């Protein structure tokens, strides 16, 4: 395999994976892929800053801010001041957590099934992708 073939195949696979999640989200009633990834990220029961969410979900800060403000109006998330008064922490409200769990429970069940049947290979995959990600730091220069 040549370098170009490798990177083309890698991008093709990453896009295919993202498309599978996007289609799943739409079938589940989550009309925005951005909203889906924010729900997914917030579902770890930890508060996040909007900047954390922006970086984690690879979304522009303005997009995250717009979505979070709308979710706050709907009572799905709350924002509270962090120790750093310039930042607010975003987390699900009790009702928001129920709503997100309802949307994501089938997905998590399917992900668990895949993971449990392929645990060693998937852990090795993450380790290799982490190494590859570190190697790609050369692109920062």
Secondary structure, 3 states (H helix, E strand, C coil): CCHHHHHHHHHHHHHHHHHHHHHHHHHCCCCCHHHHHHHHHHCCCCCEEHHHHHHHHCCCHHHHHHHHHHHHHCCCEEEEECCCCCCEEEEECHHHHHHHHHHHHHHHHHHHHHHHHCHHHHHHHHHHHHHHHHHHHHHHC
